[in-house]
Amino acid sequence: MAWLPGMNAYNVPVACGLTVCGYALTNYFHVLAGCLLALTLSLLFVTFNGWAYSLFTIVTVLIFVLGWEKYELLTGITTLRPELFGTIAQATSEGVRLINDTVNDIVGGTVGGLVTVAGLRIVDRHGSEVEA
């Protein structure tokens, strides 16, 4: 798959007509994926079993996000070959953006998981105090 003008290393349009496009859009999707994964792992059990269970959930989310990023690199989903770009400057700029995106994906997925686990922990501890 060759790089096209106006596309990033994922071949995702940088200007897609939305307020958030390109790498920022993939970062938001990684945050959402981290939230959903943490929610799924957390709801496998009826109640939390202390901080160790919360830590287990967050570590599992982090492992999943890191594994996904590694999978993207190994399968060529995120590839950066200079011959796909018009100039070395474009390839270098895209490389820096790609590294920032990978870090933001990992941080975003982990933060999403943390927020979800913290929210569920608060509901689990104080949920019975709320009157309907």
Buried (B, 14 or more C-beta within 10 A) or exposed (E): EEBEEEBBBBEBBBEEEEEEBBBBBBBBEBBEBBBBBBBEBBEEEEEBEEEEBBEBBBEBBBEBBBEBBEEBEEEEBBBBEEEBBEEEEBBEEBBEBBEEBBEBBBBBBBBBBBBBBEBBBEEBEEEEEEEE
